[in-house]
C-alpha cells in the first residue's frame, strides 16, 4: 500500500515588527492546538532590527536597553525560552507548527532539536555548503554556529523555530546584547566571529530572501518526506492575532520579568605559562541552573571546534541546592562546588569526543568549580554584584587568616598628589586612598603604596621574611591575570579587589604602569574594602 504523503502549508509573513511576529507565533500555535489549521511551515523576518529576550529572561539583565533605544532596535520577548537574540533585517527565521502525532510521537525536545535542525541544514546545504546539526540546538558550518533553535508547546501542539543568520552586523549585536565580553575590543569581536558565521560570509554574497526560503522549504520537504503548498493566514488566525497583538506590544509583556538578580555572569580563570582561559558562567540564581558557559582567552585548542561543542553541551544544567554542595575539608583541599549533573555532563563530553589537545577535563571542571564557588562568597555578607571583584591568591576566600597589610596601587592616588610615587598621604580628599588608609588603620592593618611591578615583587618577598601571613590589595583584572603566576611564585596568601575607572590596560599604558609612570587615576571600591576588612579582621578599633 502506497504511503500517504503529508501536505504542509507554507506561509511567508515577510518583514514584520517584533511585536507582530511574536503575536503571530502565539496565534498560529493556538490555532494549531485548536485544530483550526494544518501543519504549517512559516518564514519570517523583522523590520526594524530587533533584540528578543527569551520567555524567562529579564530584558534589563540581557540587553543594553539604552543602546537599543538610541539605535532604533526594537525590544520584545519570545514565547519560547532560551537566550537573547539580535535579529538583523536580512536574517530569516523558520517555524514549524504541528502536533506530536505528526512525527509519530517523537518525544522530547532533545529529539526535536536534531530532527528540525537537520532538516534546515539540508536546505542550507542546497547553497553548496556543508552545515549540520550540533548538539544541543545549533546548526554549524566548520564548527561555527549559523543557526540556533528552540521551541514551545501548547497542549498537544508545538512550535519549533530557528534563526538563520544571513548578513550579521556583529558590532551591533555585541552592543545590543549583554554578551559576556567585558570590553568590546577588536580581538574580542574577532573571537566571537570564530564562534559564529552567516550565510553571506560563507557564500561570498548575500542571497535573495526568496532563494533562502525556497532552499529551506526544499530541505524540510526532502528530510520529512512531505509535500508543501503555499498558503496564507486563515481568518481564525487573523482573529486570534488581532486579539493578542496589543498585549505583545505592551511593556507588561516585554518587561514582565524584572528580577535584577535572576541571571548573571560569574567568572573564573585558569593561568599557565602559555595560556589564560577565562570561564564566563551564566547562572539563573532563583532556579540554580547553569544556563550557559563561555571559554575565552589566548589558549590554543585542537580541534578548535571542541571548545564550541563543549559550550553547546553545557546548557541548562542544575548546579544543585546549597545543601547538595559539599563544603570540603578544612585541610587545605580545594572545596568542591560542582553538582553531579555538571560533572557527568563534562565526563560524557570528554569520553565521547575525539582526542582534544590544549584543554583537559580537569581544567574545565576546575574552571566551573571556581566560578560556582564564587556564589559561596555571598554567605560571608558580600553583595552578589561584587563577587566578580574579588580574586584570591594562594588561598580560598574563607580561610582563617587575618589581613596584615593593605597594598595600595599608586594609580589610586591623585595625579597631582606629591605622594603619588612614594609612601604617605595628606588626606586631602581628592582620591579614595585617604579613606582607605583610615579604614585600614581602624582594623589595625598597615599599608604600603606599591609604586611599580618590581616594587610589588620586592614587597611580597619582604612580607614573607617578616612572617606576614595574609595581604589585601587592589588591582585591575588585567593586571591580576597577567601576573597571577608571579603572585603564586611568591607563595604569600592574599586577596585582591578590582579597582574602578579606566586602568592602564584599558588605555594601552601597561608599560608605563609597570615602570611606575602611569598618569591615569583609579578609585578603590571603599564599600567592598570595608566588607573584606570586616570579614577577615572582624571588628574595627576606632581611636
C-alpha positions in Angstrom: 0.0 0.0 0.0 1.4 3.4 -1.0 2.4 5.6 1.9 0.3 8.7 2.2 2.4 11.8 1.9 1.6 14.6 4.4 0.8 18.0 3.0 2.2 21.0 4.9 1.1 24.6 4.4 3.9 27.1 3.8 3.4 30.8 4.6 5.8 33.7 4.3 4.7 36.6 6.5 7.6 38.8 5.3 9.1 41.6 7.4 7.1 42.5 10.5 7.8 44.3 13.7 9.0 42.3 16.7 5.6 42.6 18.5 3.7 41.5 15.3 6.0 38.4 14.8 5.6 37.4 18.5 1.9 37.8 18.4 1.7 35.7 15.2 3.8 32.9 16.9 1.2 32.7 19.7 -1.8 33.0 17.3 -0.6 30.2 14.9 0.3 27.9 17.8 -3.1 28.4 19.4 -4.9 27.8 16.0 -2.9 24.6 15.5 -3.8 23.4 19.0 -7.5 24.0 18.3 -7.1 22.1 15.0 -8.2 25.2 13.1 -5.2 24.9 10.7 -3.0 22.2 9.2 0.7 21.7 10.0 2.5 24.8 8.9 5.9 25.9 8.0 6.3 29.7 8.5 9.1 32.0 7.3 9.6 35.4 8.9 11.9 38.4 9.1 12.0 41.6 11.1 11.8 45.3 10.3 13.2 47.2 12.0 16.0 45.2 13.5 15.3 43.9 17.0 16.6 42.3 20.2 14.5 39.5 21.7 14.9 38.0 25.1 13.8 34.5 26.0 10.5 34.0 27.7 12.1 33.6 31.1 14.7 36.3 30.9 14.9 39.9 32.2 15.3 42.5 29.4 17.2 44.7 31.7 19.7 41.9 32.5 20.1 40.6 29.0 20.0 43.7 26.8 21.7 47.1 26.7 18.4 49.0 26.7 19.8 52.5 26.2 21.9 51.4 23.2 18.8 49.6 21.7 16.6 52.7 22.1 19.3 55.0 20.7 19.7 52.8 17.6 16.0 52.1 17.0 16.4 48.4 17.9 13.0 47.1 18.9 12.8 45.1 22.1 10.5 42.2 22.7 10.1 38.9 24.4 9.7 35.5 22.7 7.1 32.9 23.7 10.0 30.4 23.7 12.7 30.1 26.3 16.5 30.4 25.6 18.8 33.3 25.4 18.6 36.8 24.0 18.9 37.2 20.2 19.7 40.0 17.8 17.8 39.9 14.5 19.1 41.9 11.6 16.6 42.8 8.8 18.2 40.3 6.4 18.0 37.3 8.8 15.4 34.7 8.1 13.5 32.7 10.6 11.7 29.4 10.1 9.0 27.9 12.3 7.2 24.6 12.2 3.8 24.2 13.8 2.5 20.7 14.2 1.3 18.1 16.7 3.1 15.2 18.3 1.2 12.8 16.2 2.6 14.4 13.0 6.0 12.9 13.9 5.0 9.5 15.2 5.0 10.5 18.8 8.6 11.8 18.7 9.1 12.6 22.4 11.1 15.3 23.9 12.8 18.4 22.6 16.2 16.7 22.5 14.9 14.7 19.6 13.2 17.7 18.0 16.4 19.7 18.1 18.2 17.1 15.9 15.2 16.5 13.7 14.4 20.0 12.8 18.0 21.3 12.7 18.9 18.5 10.4 16.0 19.4 8.0 17.0 23.1 8.0 20.7 22.2 7.5 19.7 20.1 4.4 18.1 23.2 3.0 21.2 25.4 3.8 23.3 22.8 2.0 21.4 23.4 -1.2 23.6 26.5 -1.5 26.6 24.2 -1.8 27.6 24.4 1.9 28.3 21.7 4.4 26.2 22.5 7.5 25.0 20.1 10.1 23.3 19.7 13.5 25.4 20.4 16.6 24.0 19.3 20.0 22.2 20.6 21.8 20.3 23.0 19.5 22.5 24.6 16.8 23.4 24.3 13.1 27.1 24.8 12.4 29.4 25.1 9.5 33.0 24.0 10.2 32.4 24.5 14.0 30.8 27.9 13.6 27.2 28.5 14.6 25.0 29.7 11.7 21.6 29.0 13.3 20.1 28.3 16.7 16.8 26.7 17.5 14.2 26.3 20.2 10.5 25.6 20.8 7.4 25.6 22.9 4.2 23.7 23.1 0.5 24.3 23.9 -1.1 21.1 25.0 -0.5 18.6 22.1 0.6 21.3 19.6 4.1 22.6 19.3 6.1 25.3 17.6 9.8 24.6 16.7 11.7 27.6 15.4 15.2 28.5 14.1 17.1 31.6 13.2 19.3 31.6 10.1 22.0 34.3 10.2 22.2 35.8 6.8 24.2 39.0 7.0 25.1 39.6 10.6 26.2 43.0 11.8 28.3 41.7 14.7 29.3 45.0 16.2 25.6 46.0 16.6 24.8 42.6 18.1 27.6 42.8 20.6 26.4 46.2 21.8 22.7 45.3 21.8 23.1 42.1 23.8 24.9 41.8 27.1 27.4 39.3 25.6 30.0 38.2 28.2 32.9 40.3 26.8 33.8 43.0 29.2 35.1 45.5 26.7 34.3 45.5 23.1 37.9 45.3 21.8 38.8 44.3 18.3 40.3 41.0 19.5 37.2 40.0 21.4 35.0 40.8 18.4 37.2 38.5 16.3 37.0 35.8 19.0 33.2 35.9 18.7 33.5 35.8 14.9 35.2 32.5 15.3 32.1 31.1 17.0 29.6 32.5 14.6 29.1 32.6 10.9 26.4 33.8 8.5 25.2 32.9 5.0 26.8 35.9 3.1 30.1 35.2 4.8 30.1 31.6 3.7 28.9 32.2 0.2 30.7 35.4 -0.6 27.5 37.2 -1.5 24.1 37.8 0.1 21.5 35.5 -1.4 18.0 36.7 -2.3 15.5 36.1 0.5 13.2 34.1 -1.8 16.1 31.8 -2.6 16.7 31.2 1.1 13.1 30.3 1.7 12.9 28.0 -1.3 16.0 26.1 -0.2 14.9 25.8 3.4 11.5 24.6 2.2 13.2 22.1 0.0 15.2 20.9 3.0 12.1 20.2 5.0 10.3 18.6 2.1 13.2 16.2 1.5 14.1 15.4 5.1 10.5 14.9 6.3 9.2 13.4 3.0 6.3 15.8 2.8 4.6 17.9 0.2 4.2 21.6 0.6 1.8 24.2 -0.8 1.8 28.0 -0.5 -0.9 29.3 1.8 -1.9 32.4 3.8 -3.1 33.1 7.3 -6.7 31.9 7.9 -9.5 34.1 9.2 -9.2 32.3 12.5 -5.5 33.0 12.8 -6.1 36.7 11.9 -8.7 37.0 14.6 -6.6 35.4 17.3 -3.6 37.6 16.2 -5.6 40.8 16.4 -6.7 39.9 19.9 -3.1 39.2 21.0 -1.2 42.0 19.3 -2.0 44.7 21.9 -0.5 42.6 24.7 2.7 41.8 22.7 3.1 45.5 22.2 2.8 46.3 25.9 5.5 46.9 28.4 3.8 44.4 30.7 4.8 41.7 28.2 8.3 43.0 27.3 9.3 43.8 30.9 7.3 41.2 32.8 10.4 39.7 34.4 12.4 42.3 36.3 14.2 40.2 38.9 17.6 42.0 38.9 19.5 39.0 40.3 17.7 36.3 38.3 20.6 35.7 36.0 24.1 36.9 35.7 27.6 36.0 34.7 30.3 34.8 37.1 33.9 34.5 36.1 36.8 32.2 36.9 40.3 31.9 35.4 43.0 29.3 34.5 46.5 30.7 34.0 49.6 28.8 32.9 52.9 29.9 31.4 51.4 29.6 27.9 47.7 30.5 28.2 44.9 32.1 30.0 41.4 30.6 29.9 38.6 32.7 31.2 35.3 31.0 32.0 32.1 33.0 32.0 29.2 31.2 33.6 25.6 32.4 33.2 23.6 31.2 36.3 19.9 31.5 37.0 20.1 32.1 40.7 16.5 31.6 41.5 16.3 28.2 39.9 20.0 27.4 40.5 20.6 26.4 36.9 23.8 26.9 34.8 22.2 28.4 31.7 25.3 28.6 29.5 29.1 28.9 29.7 31.8 30.5 27.5 35.5 29.9 27.4 37.7 32.7 26.2 41.4 33.5 26.3 44.7 33.2 24.5 44.8 29.5 24.5 45.1 27.0 21.6 42.9 24.0 21.2 42.8 21.3 18.6 40.3 20.7 17.1 39.2 24.3 17.6 35.6 23.5 17.4 35.9 21.3 20.5 35.5 24.4 22.7 32.4 25.5 20.9 30.9 22.0 21.1 31.7 21.9 24.8 29.9 25.2 25.3 26.9 23.9 23.4 26.6 20.9 25.7 26.9 22.9 28.9 23.4 24.4 28.8 20.6 24.4 31.3 22.2 22.1 34.0 21.2 22.1 37.6 24.1 23.4 39.9 22.4 21.7 42.9 21.0 23.3 46.0 23.2 24.8 48.7 22.9 21.7 50.9 23.9 19.5 47.9 27.2 21.2 47.5 29.8 19.6 49.8 31.8 22.1 51.8 35.0 20.1 51.6 37.5 19.5 54.3 39.4 22.1 56.4 42.8 20.5 55.5 43.7 22.8 52.6 41.9 20.7 50.0 40.0 22.6 47.3 36.3 22.7 48.1 34.0 21.0 45.7 31.1 23.0 44.3 30.2 21.1 41.2 27.0 19.2 41.1 26.9 15.6 39.9 24.9 16.8 36.9 27.7 19.1 35.7 30.4 16.6 36.4 28.5 13.9 34.5 28.0 16.2 31.5 31.7 17.1 31.3 32.7 13.4 31.7 30.3 12.4 29.0 31.6 15.1 26.6 35.3 14.1 27.0 34.5 10.4 26.9 32.7 10.7 23.6 34.7 13.4 21.9 37.7 12.7 19.7 41.1 13.5 21.4 41.4 17.1 22.4 44.7 19.0 22.7 45.0 22.2 24.6 42.3 21.8 27.2 41.6 19.0 29.7 38.7 17.7 31.6 40.3 18.6 34.9 40.9 22.3 33.8 37.2 22.6 32.7 36.0 21.1 35.9 38.2 23.4 38.0 37.1 26.5 36.0 33.4 25.7 36.5 34.0 24.8 40.2 35.8 28.1 40.8 33.1 30.1 39.1 30.3 28.4 41.1 32.3 28.7 44.3 32.0 32.5 44.0 28.4 32.1 45.0 29.7 30.9 48.4 31.3 34.4 48.9 27.8 35.8 49.4 27.5 33.6 52.5 30.0 35.9 54.2 28.0 39.0 53.5 29.5 40.2 50.2 26.9 41.6 47.9 26.3 39.4 44.8 27.2 42.2 42.4 30.7 42.3 44.0 31.7 38.7 43.8 33.5 39.1 40.4 35.5 42.0 42.0 37.3 39.5 44.4 40.2 37.3 43.5 42.3 35.3 45.9 46.0 34.2 45.7 47.3 31.0 47.3 44.2 30.7 49.5 40.5 30.3 49.4 38.2 33.2 50.2 37.1 31.9 53.6 40.5 30.9 55.0 41.1 31.8 58.6 43.9 34.3 58.2 43.9 37.9 59.4 44.9 40.6 56.9 48.3 42.0 58.0 48.9 44.6 55.3 47.0 46.5 52.7 48.8 47.2 49.4 47.7 50.4 47.7 48.2 50.9 43.9 49.9 54.3 43.2 47.4 54.9 40.4 44.7 55.3 43.0 46.4 58.4 44.3 45.5 61.7 42.7 47.8 62.6 39.7 48.7 65.9 41.4 49.5 64.3 44.8 53.1 64.7 46.0 52.9 61.2 47.5 51.8 59.6 44.2 55.0 57.7 43.7 56.0 57.4 47.4 54.7 56.4 50.8 52.3 58.8 52.6 49.1 60.7 52.2 48.0 64.2 53.1 44.3 63.2 53.3 43.1 65.9 51.0 40.0 64.1 50.0 40.8 64.3 46.2 41.0 60.5 45.9 39.8 57.4 47.8 43.3 56.5 49.2 42.9 58.6 52.3 39.6 56.9 53.3 41.1 53.5 52.5 44.1 54.2 54.8 41.8 55.4 57.6 39.8 52.2 57.1 42.9 50.0 57.3 44.0 51.8 60.4 40.7 51.2 62.1 41.2 47.4 61.6 44.9 47.6 62.7 46.1 46.9 59.2 49.3 48.6 58.0 49.5 49.9 54.4 52.1 50.2 51.7 51.9 52.2 48.4 53.1 50.0 45.5 54.9 52.2 43.0 55.9 49.7 40.3 55.7 46.0 39.5 59.3 45.5 40.7 58.4 47.2 43.9 55.4 44.8 44.3 57.6 41.7 43.9 60.2 43.0 46.4 57.4 44.0 48.9 55.9 40.5 48.8 59.3 39.0 49.4 59.9 41.3 52.3 56.5 40.5 53.8 57.3 36.8 53.8 60.6 37.4 55.6 58.6 39.4 58.2 56.4 36.3 58.6 53.3 38.1 57.4 50.5 35.6 56.6 47.9 37.5 54.5 47.7 40.7 52.4 45.0 42.6 50.8 45.4 44.7 47.7 43.7 46.4 44.8 44.4 45.9 41.1 42.5 45.6 37.8 41.5 42.3 36.3 44.1 42.6 33.5 46.9 43.0 36.0 45.7 40.1 38.1 45.6 37.8 35.1 48.9 38.9 33.7 50.8 38.5 37.0 48.8 35.7 38.7 51.7 33.3 38.4 54.1 35.9 39.8 51.9 36.2 42.8 51.8 32.4 43.2 55.6 32.2 42.9 55.9 34.4 46.0 53.6 31.9 47.8 52.0 34.6 50.1 48.3 34.3 50.6 46.2 37.3 49.8 43.0 38.8 48.4 42.9 41.3 45.5 39.9 43.6 44.8 39.1 45.2 41.4 39.5 48.9 41.0 37.2 51.4 39.3 37.7 53.8 36.4 39.9 53.3 33.3 43.0 51.3 34.1 46.4 51.3 32.4 45.3 48.2 30.4 42.2 49.9 29.2 44.3 52.8 27.9 47.2 50.8 26.5 49.6 52.2 29.1 50.6 49.0 30.9 54.3 49.6 30.1 54.1 52.9 31.9 52.4 51.3 34.8 55.0 48.6 35.0 57.7 51.2 35.3 55.6 53.3 37.8 54.9 56.1 35.3 51.2 55.7 34.6 49.4 59.1 34.8 45.9 57.7 35.0 43.6 57.8 38.0 41.6 54.9 39.5 39.3 54.5 42.5 39.4 52.0 45.3 36.0 50.3 46.0 35.6 51.5 49.6 32.4 49.7 50.5 33.9 46.4 49.3 37.2 47.1 51.0 35.3 47.7 54.3 33.4 44.5 53.9 36.6 42.5 53.3 38.3 44.0 56.3 35.3 43.3 58.4 35.2 39.6 57.3 38.8 38.9 57.9 39.7 41.2 60.8 36.3 41.1 62.5 35.9 44.4 64.5 37.4 47.8 63.9 39.2 49.7 66.6 38.4 53.4 66.3 40.8 55.8 68.1 
